[in-house]
Amino acid sequence: MLDLVYLQPGGDELPYLRELRLQNLDQLDQDALWNLVKEIGKPKLKRAVENIATIMQEEEQDSYETLSD
Protein backbone atom coordinates (compact mmCIF):
# COMPACT_ATOMS: atom_id res chain seq x y z
CA MET A 1 0.00 0.00 0.00
CA LEU A 2 2.79 2.43 0.85
CA ASP A 3 4.46 1.81 -2.51
CA LEU A 4 1.21 2.63 -4.30
CA VAL A 5 0.76 5.80 -2.26
CA TYR A 6 4.35 6.89 -2.80
CA LEU A 7 4.45 6.26 -6.55
CA GLN A 8 1.06 7.81 -7.30
CA PRO A 9 1.06 11.60 -7.74
CA GLY A 10 -1.28 12.89 -5.03
CA GLY A 11 -1.35 9.43 -3.47
CA ASP A 12 -1.06 10.88 0.01
CA GLU A 13 -4.15 13.06 -0.36
CA LEU A 14 -7.39 12.21 1.42
CA PRO A 15 -9.59 12.14 -1.73
CA TYR A 16 -7.26 9.65 -3.43
CA LEU A 17 -7.06 7.44 -0.36
CA ARG A 18 -10.86 7.45 -0.07
CA GLU A 19 -11.12 6.40 -3.73
CA LEU A 20 -9.07 3.30 -2.90
CA ARG A 21 -11.97 2.13 -0.72
CA LEU A 22 -9.63 0.46 1.71
CA GLN A 23 -11.30 -2.41 3.55
CA ASN A 24 -10.69 -4.17 6.86
CA LEU A 25 -8.89 -1.16 8.25
CA ASP A 26 -9.61 -2.46 11.74
CA GLN A 27 -7.03 -5.15 11.00
CA LEU A 28 -4.39 -2.65 9.90
CA ASP A 29 -1.52 -2.30 12.36
CA GLN A 30 -1.05 1.46 12.68
CA ASP A 31 2.06 1.04 14.81
CA ALA A 32 3.71 -1.04 12.09
CA LEU A 33 2.80 1.59 9.49
CA TRP A 34 4.24 4.38 11.61
CA ASN A 35 7.44 2.38 12.18
CA LEU A 36 7.83 1.91 8.42
CA VAL A 37 7.22 5.60 7.79
CA LYS A 38 9.81 6.57 10.40
CA GLU A 39 12.31 4.14 8.91
CA ILE A 40 11.75 5.35 5.35
CA GLY A 41 11.60 9.00 6.35
CA LYS A 42 9.50 10.35 3.47
CA PRO A 43 7.11 13.21 4.34
CA LYS A 44 4.64 12.03 1.68
CA LEU A 45 4.25 8.69 3.43
CA LYS A 46 3.79 10.43 6.78
CA ARG A 47 0.95 12.50 5.31
CA ALA A 48 -0.57 9.36 3.80
CA VAL A 49 -0.57 7.47 7.10
CA GLU A 50 -2.05 10.49 8.86
CA ASN A 51 -4.85 10.55 6.29
CA ILE A 52 -5.37 6.79 6.55
CA ALA A 53 -5.73 7.25 10.32
CA THR A 54 -8.38 9.89 9.62
CA ILE A 55 -10.28 7.46 7.40
CA MET A 56 -10.02 4.79 10.08
CA GLN A 57 -11.47 7.15 12.70
CA GLU A 58 -14.32 8.13 10.38
CA GLU A 59 -15.15 4.49 9.71
CA GLU A 60 -15.11 3.71 13.41
CA GLN A 61 -17.53 6.56 14.13
CA ASP A 62 -19.80 5.58 11.23
CA SER A 63 -19.95 1.94 12.29
CA TYR A 64 -21.95 2.69 15.42
CA GLU A 65 -25.66 3.13 15.09
CA THR A 66 -27.36 5.65 17.34
CA LEU A 67 -30.26 4.12 19.24
CA SER A 68 -33.39 6.13 19.85
CA ASP A 69 -35.35 6.07 23.11
PDB file of N, H, CA, C and O in Angstrom:
ATOM      1  N   MET A   1       0.822  -1.174   0.000  1.00  0.00           N
ATOM      2  CA  MET A   1       0.000   0.000   0.000  1.00  0.00           C
ATOM      3  C   MET A   1       0.877   1.252   0.000  1.00  0.00           C
ATOM      4  O   MET A   1       0.587   2.211  -0.715  1.00  0.00           O
ATOM      5  N   LEU A   2       1.942   1.247   0.795  1.00  0.00           N
ATOM      6  H   LEU A   2       2.177   0.468   1.377  1.00  0.00           H
ATOM      7  CA  LEU A   2       2.793   2.429   0.854  1.00  0.00           C
ATOM      8  C   LEU A   2       3.496   2.680  -0.468  1.00  0.00           C
ATOM      9  O   LEU A   2       3.710   3.835  -0.837  1.00  0.00           O
ATOM     10  N   ASP A   3       3.859   1.632  -1.186  1.00  0.00           N
ATOM     11  H   ASP A   3       3.685   0.694  -0.886  1.00  0.00           H
ATOM     12  CA  ASP A   3       4.457   1.805  -2.513  1.00  0.00           C
ATOM     13  C   ASP A   3       3.477   2.496  -3.458  1.00  0.00           C
ATOM     14  O   ASP A   3       3.846   3.423  -4.180  1.00  0.00           O
ATOM     15  N   LEU A   4       2.240   2.042  -3.448  1.00  0.00           N
ATOM     16  H   LEU A   4       1.940   1.290  -2.863  1.00  0.00           H
ATOM     17  CA  LEU A   4       1.210   2.631  -4.305  1.00  0.00           C
ATOM     18  C   LEU A   4       1.032   4.106  -3.976  1.00  0.00           C
ATOM     19  O   LEU A   4       0.985   4.945  -4.877  1.00  0.00           O
ATOM     20  N   VAL A   5       0.936   4.419  -2.714  1.00  0.00           N
ATOM     21  H   VAL A   5       0.974   3.738  -1.983  1.00  0.00           H
ATOM     22  CA  VAL A   5       0.756   5.802  -2.263  1.00  0.00           C
ATOM     23  C   VAL A   5       1.952   6.655  -2.679  1.00  0.00           C
ATOM     24  O   VAL A   5       1.783   7.781  -3.147  1.00  0.00           O
ATOM     25  N   TYR A   6       3.139   6.127  -2.511  1.00  0.00           N
ATOM     26  H   TYR A   6       3.277   5.212  -2.131  1.00  0.00           H
ATOM     27  CA  TYR A   6       4.347   6.893  -2.797  1.00  0.00           C
ATOM     28  C   TYR A   6       4.512   7.149  -4.294  1.00  0.00           C
ATOM     29  O   TYR A   6       4.896   8.246  -4.698  1.00  0.00           O
ATOM     30  N   LEU A   7       4.227   6.149  -5.106  1.00  0.00           N
ATOM     31  H   LEU A   7       3.915   5.257  -4.778  1.00  0.00           H
ATOM     32  CA  LEU A   7       4.452   6.261  -6.545  1.00  0.00           C
ATOM     33  C   LEU A   7       3.353   7.031  -7.272  1.00  0.00           C
ATOM     34  O   LEU A   7       3.578   7.538  -8.372  1.00  0.00           O
ATOM     35  N   GLN A   8       2.184   7.123  -6.678  1.00  0.00           N
ATOM     36  H   GLN A   8       2.002   6.712  -5.785  1.00  0.00           H
ATOM     37  CA  GLN A   8       1.056   7.809  -7.302  1.00  0.00           C
ATOM     38  C   GLN A   8       1.115   9.305  -6.988  1.00  0.00           C
ATOM     39  O   GLN A   8       1.138   9.686  -5.818  1.00  0.00           O
ATOM     40  N   PRO A   9       1.139  10.160  -8.021  1.00  0.00           N
ATOM     41  CA  PRO A   9       1.056  11.600  -7.736  1.00  0.00           C
ATOM     42  C   PRO A   9      -0.237  11.900  -6.971  1.00  0.00           C
ATOM     43  O   PRO A   9      -1.323  11.503  -7.395  1.00  0.00           O
ATOM     44  N   GLY A  10      -0.113  12.592  -5.860  1.00  0.00           N
ATOM     45  H   GLY A  10       0.768  12.915  -5.516  1.00  0.00           H
ATOM     46  CA  GLY A  10      -1.276  12.892  -5.028  1.00  0.00           C
ATOM     47  C   GLY A  10      -1.759  11.700  -4.227  1.00  0.00           C
ATOM     48  O   GLY A  10      -2.855  11.732  -3.666  1.00  0.00           O
ATOM     49  N   GLY A  11      -0.958  10.652  -4.165  1.00  0.00           N
ATOM     50  H   GLY A  11      -0.068  10.626  -4.620  1.00  0.00           H
ATOM     51  CA  GLY A  11      -1.351   9.432  -3.473  1.00  0.00           C
ATOM     52  C   GLY A  11      -1.493   9.581  -1.976  1.00  0.00           C
ATOM     53  O   GLY A  11      -2.083   8.721  -1.322  1.00  0.00           O
ATOM     54  N   ASP A  12      -0.967  10.647  -1.427  1.00  0.00           N
ATOM     55  H   ASP A  12      -0.487  11.345  -1.959  1.00  0.00           H
ATOM     56  CA  ASP A  12      -1.065  10.881   0.013  1.00  0.00           C
ATOM     57  C   ASP A  12      -2.273  11.723   0.379  1.00  0.00           C
ATOM     58  O   ASP A  12      -2.525  11.963   1.560  1.00  0.00           O
ATOM     59  N   GLU A  13      -3.020  12.171  -0.611  1.00  0.00           N
ATOM     60  H   GLU A  13      -2.815  11.975  -1.570  1.00  0.00           H
ATOM     61  CA  GLU A  13      -4.151  13.060  -0.358  1.00  0.00           C
ATOM     62  C   GLU A  13      -5.404  12.275   0.017  1.00  0.00           C
ATOM     63  O   GLU A  13      -5.640  11.173  -0.478  1.00  0.00           O
ATOM     64  N   LEU A  14      -6.187  12.861   0.891  1.00  0.00           N
ATOM     65  H   LEU A  14      -5.995  13.756   1.294  1.00  0.00           H
ATOM     66  CA  LEU A  14      -7.386  12.214   1.420  1.00  0.00           C
ATOM     67  C   LEU A  14      -8.364  11.766   0.325  1.00  0.00           C
ATOM     68  O   LEU A  14      -8.860  10.641   0.392  1.00  0.00           O
ATOM     69  N   PRO A  15      -8.658  12.600  -0.678  1.00  0.00           N
ATOM     70  CA  PRO A  15      -9.593  12.144  -1.728  1.00  0.00           C
ATOM     71  C   PRO A  15      -9.096  10.890  -2.456  1.00  0.00           C
ATOM     72  O   PRO A  15      -9.882   9.987  -2.744  1.00  0.00           O
ATOM     73  N   TYR A  16      -7.803  10.836  -2.749  1.00  0.00           N
ATOM     74  H   TYR A  16      -7.165  11.569  -2.515  1.00  0.00           H
ATOM     75  CA  TYR A  16      -7.262   9.655  -3.429  1.00  0.00           C
ATOM     76  C   TYR A  16      -7.371   8.419  -2.544  1.00  0.00           C
ATOM     77  O   TYR A  16      -7.780   7.351  -3.001  1.00  0.00           O
ATOM     78  N   LEU A  17      -7.003   8.573  -1.279  1.00  0.00           N
ATOM     79  H   LEU A  17      -6.670   9.440  -0.908  1.00  0.00           H
ATOM     80  CA  LEU A  17      -7.060   7.435  -0.361  1.00  0.00           C
ATOM     81  C   LEU A  17      -8.492   6.948  -0.176  1.00  0.00           C
ATOM     82  O   LEU A  17      -8.724   5.747  -0.043  1.00  0.00           O
ATOM     83  N   ARG A  18      -9.449   7.866  -0.168  1.00  0.00           N
ATOM     84  H   ARG A  18      -9.260   8.842  -0.276  1.00  0.00           H
ATOM     85  CA  ARG A  18     -10.857   7.454  -0.074  1.00  0.00           C
ATOM     86  C   ARG A  18     -11.288   6.687  -1.319  1.00  0.00           C
ATOM     87  O   ARG A  18     -12.066   5.737  -1.226  1.00  0.00           O
ATOM     88  N   GLU A  19     -10.788   7.094  -2.483  1.00  0.00           N
ATOM     89  H   GLU A  19     -10.156   7.865  -2.559  1.00  0.00           H
ATOM     90  CA  GLU A  19     -11.122   6.398  -3.734  1.00  0.00           C
ATOM     91  C   GLU A  19     -10.625   4.959  -3.728  1.00  0.00           C
ATOM     92  O   GLU A  19     -11.191   4.109  -4.416  1.00  0.00           O
ATOM     93  N   LEU A  20      -9.583   4.674  -2.966  1.00  0.00           N
ATOM     94  H   LEU A  20      -9.123   5.364  -2.407  1.00  0.00           H
ATOM     95  CA  LEU A  20      -9.067   3.303  -2.900  1.00  0.00           C
ATOM     96  C   LEU A  20     -10.056   2.353  -2.228  1.00  0.00           C
ATOM     97  O   LEU A  20      -9.984   1.137  -2.408  1.00  0.00           O
ATOM     98  N   ARG A  21     -10.982   2.920  -1.449  1.00  0.00           N
ATOM     99  H   ARG A  21     -11.041   3.907  -1.302  1.00  0.00           H
ATOM    100  CA  ARG A  21     -11.975   2.128  -0.721  1.00  0.00           C
ATOM    101  C   ARG A  21     -11.310   1.008   0.084  1.00  0.00           C
ATOM    102  O   ARG A  21     -11.654  -0.168  -0.040  1.00  0.00           O
ATOM    103  N   LEU A  22     -10.369   1.408   0.891  1.00  0.00           N
ATOM    104  H   LEU A  22     -10.089   2.363   0.992  1.00  0.00           H
ATOM    105  CA  LEU A  22      -9.631   0.455   1.715  1.00  0.00           C
ATOM    106  C   LEU A  22     -10.597  -0.285   2.629  1.00  0.00           C
ATOM    107  O   LEU A  22     -11.493   0.316   3.222  1.00  0.00           O
ATOM    108  N   GLN A  23     -10.406  -1.588   2.737  1.00  0.00           N
ATOM    109  H   GLN A  23      -9.678  -2.077   2.256  1.00  0.00           H
ATOM    110  CA  GLN A  23     -11.296  -2.414   3.548  1.00  0.00           C
ATOM    111  C   GLN A  23     -10.521  -3.053   4.699  1.00  0.00           C
ATOM    112  O   GLN A  23      -9.294  -3.150   4.670  1.00  0.00           O
ATOM    113  N   ASN A  24     -11.267  -3.480   5.700  1.00  0.00           N
ATOM    114  H   ASN A  24     -12.263  -3.400   5.724  1.00  0.00           H
ATOM    115  CA  ASN A  24     -10.692  -4.173   6.858  1.00  0.00           C
ATOM    116  C   ASN A  24      -9.619  -3.333   7.553  1.00  0.00           C
ATOM    117  O   ASN A  24      -8.601  -3.853   8.009  1.00  0.00           O
ATOM    118  N   LEU A  25      -9.866  -2.044   7.622  1.00  0.00           N
ATOM    119  H   LEU A  25     -10.693  -1.621   7.251  1.00  0.00           H
ATOM    120  CA  LEU A  25      -8.889  -1.160   8.254  1.00  0.00           C
ATOM    121  C   LEU A  25      -8.733  -1.449   9.732  1.00  0.00           C
ATOM    122  O   LEU A  25      -7.721  -1.087  10.332  1.00  0.00           O
ATOM    123  N   ASP A  26      -9.722  -2.096  10.326  1.00  0.00           N
ATOM    124  H   ASP A  26     -10.544  -2.390   9.839  1.00  0.00           H
ATOM    125  CA  ASP A  26      -9.606  -2.461  11.738  1.00  0.00           C
ATOM    126  C   ASP A  26      -8.501  -3.491  11.959  1.00  0.00           C
ATOM    127  O   ASP A  26      -8.031  -3.668  13.082  1.00  0.00           O
ATOM    128  N   GLN A  27      -8.091  -4.162  10.899  1.00  0.00           N
ATOM    129  H   GLN A  27      -8.472  -4.018   9.986  1.00  0.00           H
ATOM    130  CA  GLN A  27      -7.028  -5.146  10.997  1.00  0.00           C
ATOM    131  C   GLN A  27      -5.660  -4.569  10.653  1.00  0.00           C
ATOM    132  O   GLN A  27      -4.648  -5.263  10.743  1.00  0.00           O
ATOM    133  N   LEU A  28      -5.633  -3.307  10.263  1.00  0.00           N
ATOM    134  H   LEU A  28      -6.455  -2.744  10.189  1.00  0.00           H
ATOM    135  CA  LEU A  28      -4.389  -2.653   9.898  1.00  0.00           C
ATOM    136  C   LEU A  28      -3.623  -2.252  11.157  1.00  0.00           C
ATOM    137  O   LEU A  28      -4.184  -1.631  12.059  1.00  0.00           O
ATOM    138  N   ASP A  29      -2.371  -2.599  11.212  1.00  0.00           N
ATOM    139  H   ASP A  29      -1.915  -3.103  10.479  1.00  0.00           H
ATOM    140  CA  ASP A  29      -1.524  -2.299  12.364  1.00  0.00           C
ATOM    141  C   ASP A  29      -0.914  -0.910  12.180  1.00  0.00           C
ATOM    142  O   ASP A  29       0.083  -0.742  11.478  1.00  0.00           O
ATOM    143  N   GLN A  30      -1.532   0.079  12.823  1.00  0.00           N
ATOM    144  H   GLN A  30      -2.342  -0.057  13.393  1.00  0.00           H
ATOM    145  CA  GLN A  30      -1.052   1.458  12.681  1.00  0.00           C
ATOM    146  C   GLN A  30       0.373   1.632  13.201  1.00  0.00           C
ATOM    147  O   GLN A  30       1.157   2.391  12.631  1.00  0.00           O
ATOM    148  N   ASP A  31       0.702   0.936  14.271  1.00  0.00           N
ATOM    149  H   ASP A  31       0.066   0.320  14.734  1.00  0.00           H
ATOM    150  CA  ASP A  31       2.059   1.038  14.809  1.00  0.00           C
ATOM    151  C   ASP A  31       3.093   0.561  13.800  1.00  0.00           C
ATOM    152  O   ASP A  31       4.153   1.170  13.655  1.00  0.00           O
ATOM    153  N   ALA A  32       2.788  -0.522  13.108  1.00  0.00           N
ATOM    154  H   ALA A  32       1.928  -1.017  13.226  1.00  0.00           H
ATOM    155  CA  ALA A  32       3.709  -1.036  12.092  1.00  0.00           C
ATOM    156  C   ALA A  32       3.847  -0.035  10.942  1.00  0.00           C
ATOM    157  O   ALA A  32       4.947   0.177  10.431  1.00  0.00           O
ATOM    158  N   LEU A  33       2.734   0.580  10.538  1.00  0.00           N
ATOM    159  H   LEU A  33       1.841   0.408  10.954  1.00  0.00           H
ATOM    160  CA  LEU A  33       2.796   1.593   9.485  1.00  0.00           C
ATOM    161  C   LEU A  33       3.677   2.761   9.912  1.00  0.00           C
ATOM    162  O   LEU A  33       4.541   3.208   9.158  1.00  0.00           O
ATOM    163  N   TRP A  34       3.447   3.252  11.136  1.00  0.00           N
ATOM    164  H   TRP A  34       2.745   2.888  11.749  1.00  0.00           H
ATOM    165  CA  TRP A  34       4.243   4.382  11.613  1.00  0.00           C
ATOM    166  C   TRP A  34       5.725   4.017  11.702  1.00  0.00           C
ATOM    167  O   TRP A  34       6.581   4.847  11.395  1.00  0.00           O
ATOM    168  N   ASN A  35       6.033   2.803  12.111  1.00  0.00           N
ATOM    169  H   ASN A  35       5.337   2.129  12.360  1.00  0.00           H
ATOM    170  CA  ASN A  35       7.436   2.376  12.178  1.00  0.00           C
ATOM    171  C   ASN A  35       8.071   2.370  10.790  1.00  0.00           C
ATOM    172  O   ASN A  35       9.217   2.786  10.625  1.00  0.00           O
ATOM    173  N   LEU A  36       7.321   1.898   9.792  1.00  0.00           N
ATOM    174  H   LEU A  36       6.389   1.560   9.926  1.00  0.00           H
ATOM    175  CA  LEU A  36       7.834   1.911   8.419  1.00  0.00           C
ATOM    176  C   LEU A  36       8.057   3.340   7.939  1.00  0.00           C
ATOM    177  O   LEU A  36       9.081   3.643   7.326  1.00  0.00           O
ATOM    178  N   VAL A  37       7.106   4.208   8.218  1.00  0.00           N
ATOM    179  H   VAL A  37       6.274   3.962   8.716  1.00  0.00           H
ATOM    180  CA  VAL A  37       7.220   5.601   7.789  1.00  0.00           C
ATOM    181  C   VAL A  37       8.438   6.261   8.435  1.00  0.00           C
ATOM    182  O   VAL A  37       9.177   6.991   7.774  1.00  0.00           O
ATOM    183  N   LYS A  38       8.642   6.003   9.715  1.00  0.00           N
ATOM    184  H   LYS A  38       8.042   5.409  10.252  1.00  0.00           H
ATOM    185  CA  LYS A  38       9.810   6.570  10.403  1.00  0.00           C
ATOM    186  C   LYS A  38      11.105   6.044   9.796  1.00  0.00           C
ATOM    187  O   LYS A  38      12.068   6.789   9.615  1.00  0.00           O
ATOM    188  N   GLU A  39      11.114   4.758   9.486  1.00  0.00           N
ATOM    189  H   GLU A  39      10.331   4.153   9.633  1.00  0.00           H
ATOM    190  CA  GLU A  39      12.308   4.137   8.911  1.00  0.00           C
ATOM    191  C   GLU A  39      12.612   4.682   7.523  1.00  0.00           C
ATOM    192  O   GLU A  39      13.770   4.933   7.188  1.00  0.00           O
ATOM    193  N   ILE A  40      11.573   4.864   6.719  1.00  0.00           N
ATOM    194  H   ILE A  40      10.632   4.660   6.991  1.00  0.00           H
ATOM    195  CA  ILE A  40      11.749   5.348   5.349  1.00  0.00           C
ATOM    196  C   ILE A  40      12.029   6.846   5.343  1.00  0.00           C
ATOM    197  O   ILE A  40      12.867   7.322   4.577  1.00  0.00           O
ATOM    198  N   GLY A  41      11.329   7.584   6.195  1.00  0.00           N
ATOM    199  H   GLY A  41      10.649   7.197   6.817  1.00  0.00           H
ATOM    200  CA  GLY A  41      11.602   9.002   6.351  1.00  0.00           C
ATOM    201  C   GLY A  41      11.102   9.915   5.245  1.00  0.00           C
ATOM    202  O   GLY A  41      11.670  10.984   5.026  1.00  0.00           O
ATOM    203  N   LYS A  42      10.051   9.514   4.547  1.00  0.00           N
ATOM    204  H   LYS A  42       9.589   8.645   4.726  1.00  0.00           H
ATOM    205  CA  LYS A  42       9.499  10.347   3.475  1.00  0.00           C
ATOM    206  C   LYS A  42       8.260  11.099   3.972  1.00  0.00           C
ATOM    207  O   LYS A  42       7.309  10.474   4.441  1.00  0.00           O
ATOM    208  N   PRO A  43       8.262  12.424   3.876  1.00  0.00           N
ATOM    209  CA  PRO A  43       7.108  13.207   4.337  1.00  0.00           C
ATOM    210  C   PRO A  43       5.795  12.809   3.656  1.00  0.00           C
ATOM    211  O   PRO A  43       4.736  12.856   4.282  1.00  0.00           O
ATOM    212  N   LYS A  44       5.857  12.425   2.399  1.00  0.00           N
ATOM    213  H   LYS A  44       6.717  12.387   1.891  1.00  0.00           H
ATOM    214  CA  LYS A  44       4.639  12.028   1.681  1.00  0.00           C
ATOM    215  C   LYS A  44       3.994  10.820   2.348  1.00  0.00           C
ATOM    216  O   LYS A  44       2.770  10.760   2.469  1.00  0.00           O
ATOM    217  N   LEU A  45       4.793   9.871   2.775  1.00  0.00           N
ATOM    218  H   LEU A  45       5.787   9.919   2.676  1.00  0.00           H
ATOM    219  CA  LEU A  45       4.253   8.689   3.434  1.00  0.00           C
ATOM    220  C   LEU A  45       3.690   9.041   4.810  1.00  0.00           C
ATOM    221  O   LEU A  45       2.698   8.456   5.245  1.00  0.00           O
ATOM    222  N   LYS A  46       4.310   9.977   5.480  1.00  0.00           N
ATOM    223  H   LYS A  46       5.116  10.452   5.127  1.00  0.00           H
ATOM    224  CA  LYS A  46       3.794  10.433   6.776  1.00  0.00           C
ATOM    225  C   LYS A  46       2.412  11.050   6.591  1.00  0.00           C
ATOM    226  O   LYS A  46       1.495  10.764   7.360  1.00  0.00           O
ATOM    227  N   ARG A  47       2.263  11.888   5.580  1.00  0.00           N
ATOM    228  H   ARG A  47       3.008  12.120   4.955  1.00  0.00           H
ATOM    229  CA  ARG A  47       0.954  12.501   5.309  1.00  0.00           C
ATOM    230  C   ARG A  47      -0.075  11.427   4.956  1.00  0.00           C
ATOM    231  O   ARG A  47      -1.229  11.505   5.378  1.00  0.00           O
ATOM    232  N   ALA A  48       0.341  10.438   4.192  1.00  0.00           N
ATOM    233  H   ALA A  48       1.278  10.375   3.849  1.00  0.00           H
ATOM    234  CA  ALA A  48      -0.569   9.364   3.796  1.00  0.00           C
ATOM    235  C   ALA A  48      -1.068   8.593   5.011  1.00  0.00           C
ATOM    236  O   ALA A  48      -2.264   8.325   5.124  1.00  0.00           O
ATOM    237  N   VAL A  49      -0.173   8.235   5.914  1.00  0.00           N
ATOM    238  H   VAL A  49       0.799   8.452   5.822  1.00  0.00           H
ATOM    239  CA  VAL A  49      -0.568   7.475   7.096  1.00  0.00           C
ATOM    240  C   VAL A  49      -1.452   8.325   8.013  1.00  0.00           C
ATOM    241  O   VAL A  49      -2.378   7.807   8.637  1.00  0.00           O
ATOM    242  N   GLU A  50      -1.172   9.613   8.095  1.00  0.00           N
ATOM    243  H   GLU A  50      -0.420  10.034   7.588  1.00  0.00           H
ATOM    244  CA  GLU A  50      -2.050  10.494   8.864  1.00  0.00           C
ATOM    245  C   GLU A  50      -3.460  10.500   8.268  1.00  0.00           C
ATOM    246  O   GLU A  50      -4.449  10.455   8.999  1.00  0.00           O
ATOM    247  N   ASN A  51      -3.543  10.555   6.948  1.00  0.00           N
ATOM    248  H   ASN A  51      -2.739  10.592   6.354  1.00  0.00           H
ATOM    249  CA  ASN A  51      -4.854  10.548   6.290  1.00  0.00           C
ATOM    250  C   ASN A  51      -5.546   9.192   6.391  1.00  0.00           C
ATOM    251  O   ASN A  51      -6.770   9.132   6.504  1.00  0.00           O
ATOM    252  N   ILE A  52      -4.792   8.125   6.352  1.00  0.00           N
ATOM    253  H   ILE A  52      -3.798   8.173   6.260  1.00  0.00           H
ATOM    254  CA  ILE A  52      -5.375   6.792   6.546  1.00  0.00           C
ATOM    255  C   ILE A  52      -5.941   6.687   7.959  1.00  0.00           C
ATOM    256  O   ILE A  52      -7.012   6.113   8.160  1.00  0.00           O
ATOM    257  N   ALA A  53      -5.227   7.239   8.938  1.00  0.00           N
ATOM    258  H   ALA A  53      -4.357   7.705   8.775  1.00  0.00           H
ATOM    259  CA  ALA A  53      -5.730   7.247  10.318  1.00  0.00           C
ATOM    260  C   ALA A  53      -7.035   8.031  10.406  1.00  0.00           C
ATOM    261  O   ALA A  53      -7.938   7.649  11.150  1.00  0.00           O
ATOM    262  N   THR A  54      -7.136   9.113   9.659  1.00  0.00           N
ATOM    263  H   THR A  54      -6.402   9.423   9.055  1.00  0.00           H
ATOM    264  CA  THR A  54      -8.375   9.894   9.623  1.00  0.00           C
ATOM    265  C   THR A  54      -9.515   9.053   9.070  1.00  0.00           C
ATOM    266  O   THR A  54     -10.618   9.062   9.616  1.00  0.00           O
ATOM    267  N   ILE A  55      -9.257   8.335   8.001  1.00  0.00           N
ATOM    268  H   ILE A  55      -8.361   8.328   7.557  1.00  0.00           H
ATOM    269  CA  ILE A  55     -10.281   7.461   7.398  1.00  0.00           C
ATOM    270  C   ILE A  55     -10.690   6.383   8.392  1.00  0.00           C
ATOM    271  O   ILE A  55     -11.872   6.062   8.509  1.00  0.00           O
ATOM    272  N   MET A  56      -9.729   5.829   9.099  1.00  0.00           N
ATOM    273  H   MET A  56      -8.768   6.090   9.004  1.00  0.00           H
ATOM    274  CA  MET A  56     -10.023   4.790  10.085  1.00  0.00           C
ATOM    275  C   MET A  56     -10.919   5.336  11.192  1.00  0.00           C
ATOM    276  O   MET A  56     -11.851   4.658  11.623  1.00  0.00           O
ATOM    277  N   GLN A  57     -10.648   6.545  11.652  1.00  0.00           N
ATOM    278  H   GLN A  57      -9.890   7.097  11.302  1.00  0.00           H
ATOM    279  CA  GLN A  57     -11.473   7.153  12.697  1.00  0.00           C
ATOM    280  C   GLN A  57     -12.885   7.410  12.188  1.00  0.00           C
ATOM    281  O   GLN A  57     -13.856   7.183  12.909  1.00  0.00           O
ATOM    282  N   GLU A  58     -13.004   7.879  10.960  1.00  0.00           N
ATOM    283  H   GLU A  58     -12.215   8.063  10.374  1.00  0.00           H
ATOM    284  CA  GLU A  58     -14.323   8.128  10.379  1.00  0.00           C
ATOM    285  C   GLU A  58     -15.128   6.842  10.274  1.00  0.00           C
ATOM    286  O   GLU A  58     -16.318   6.816  10.586  1.00  0.00           O
ATOM    287  N   GLU A  59     -14.466   5.770   9.831  1.00  0.00           N
ATOM    288  H   GLU A  59     -13.499   5.791   9.578  1.00  0.00           H
ATOM    289  CA  GLU A  59     -15.152   4.490   9.712  1.00  0.00           C
ATOM    290  C   GLU A  59     -15.604   3.981  11.073  1.00  0.00           C
ATOM    291  O   GLU A  59     -16.697   3.431  11.211  1.00  0.00           O
ATOM    292  N   GLU A  60     -14.765   4.166  12.059  1.00  0.00           N
ATOM    293  H   GLU A  60     -13.877   4.613  11.947  1.00  0.00           H
ATOM    294  CA  GLU A  60     -15.109   3.712  13.414  1.00  0.00           C
ATOM    295  C   GLU A  60     -16.337   4.466  13.925  1.00  0.00           C
ATOM    296  O   GLU A  60     -17.227   3.867  14.530  1.00  0.00           O
ATOM    297  N   GLN A  61     -16.387   5.760  13.688  1.00  0.00           N
ATOM    298  H   GLN A  61     -15.665   6.246  13.197  1.00  0.00           H
ATOM    299  CA  GLN A  61     -17.527   6.560  14.130  1.00  0.00           C
ATOM    300  C   GLN A  61     -18.791   6.196  13.357  1.00  0.00           C
ATOM    301  O   GLN A  61     -19.884   6.172  13.923  1.00  0.00           O
ATOM    302  N   ASP A  62     -18.643   5.914  12.067  1.00  0.00           N
ATOM    303  H   ASP A  62     -17.755   5.933  11.607  1.00  0.00           H
ATOM    304  CA  ASP A  62     -19.801   5.579  11.231  1.00  0.00           C
ATOM    305  C   ASP A  62     -20.337   4.180  11.491  1.00  0.00           C
ATOM    306  O   ASP A  62     -21.478   3.879  11.140  1.00  0.00           O
ATOM    307  N   SER A  63     -19.530   3.323  12.099  1.00  0.00           N
ATOM    308  H   SER A  63     -18.603   3.567  12.384  1.00  0.00           H
ATOM    309  CA  SER A  63     -19.949   1.939  12.285  1.00  0.00           C
ATOM    310  C   SER A  63     -20.912   1.756  13.452  1.00  0.00           C
ATOM    311  O   SER A  63     -21.532   0.702  13.597  1.00  0.00           O
ATOM    312  N   TYR A  64     -21.031   2.787  14.279  1.00  0.00           N
ATOM    313  H   TYR A  64     -20.527   3.643  14.161  1.00  0.00           H
ATOM    314  CA  TYR A  64     -21.947   2.694  15.417  1.00  0.00           C
ATOM    315  C   TYR A  64     -23.276   3.337  15.067  1.00  0.00           C
ATOM    316  O   TYR A  64     -23.326   4.453  14.552  1.00  0.00           O
ATOM    317  N   GLU A  65     -24.330   2.632  15.349  1.00  0.00           N
ATOM    318  H   GLU A  65     -24.289   1.725  15.768  1.00  0.00           H
ATOM    319  CA  GLU A  65     -25.658   3.127  15.091  1.00  0.00           C
ATOM    320  C   GLU A  65     -26.212   3.779  16.359  1.00  0.00           C
ATOM    321  O   GLU A  65     -26.123   3.214  17.449  1.00  0.00           O
ATOM    322  N   THR A  66     -26.777   4.963  16.203  1.00  0.00           N
ATOM    323  H   THR A  66     -26.849   5.422  15.318  1.00  0.00           H
ATOM    324  CA  THR A  66     -27.362   5.654  17.336  1.00  0.00           C
ATOM    325  C   THR A  66     -28.739   5.070  17.616  1.00  0.00           C
ATOM    326  O   THR A  66     -29.576   4.978  16.718  1.00  0.00           O
ATOM    327  N   LEU A  67     -28.969   4.678  18.856  1.00  0.00           N
ATOM    328  H   LEU A  67     -28.290   4.753  19.586  1.00  0.00           H
ATOM    329  CA  LEU A  67     -30.259   4.120  19.238  1.00  0.00           C
ATOM    330  C   LEU A  67     -31.173   5.217  19.736  1.00  0.00           C
ATOM    331  O   LEU A  67     -30.742   6.123  20.449  1.00  0.00           O
ATOM    332  N   SER A  68     -32.427   5.133  19.363  1.00  0.00           N
ATOM    333  H   SER A  68     -32.778   4.397  18.784  1.00  0.00           H
ATOM    334  CA  SER A  68     -33.386   6.127  19.846  1.00  0.00           C
ATOM    335  C   SER A  68     -34.122   5.575  21.054  1.00  0.00           C
ATOM    336  O   SER A  68     -34.225   4.362  21.233  1.00  0.00           O
ATOM    337  N   ASP A  69     -34.635   6.483  21.882  1.00  0.00           N
ATOM    338  H   ASP A  69     -34.551   7.468  21.736  1.00  0.00           H
ATOM    339  CA  ASP A  69     -35.350   6.066  23.107  1.00  0.00           C
ATOM    340  C   ASP A  69     -36.737   5.595  22.811  1.00  0.00           C
ATOM    341  O   ASP A  69     -37.467   5.212  23.725  1.00  0.00           O
TER     342      ASP A  69
END
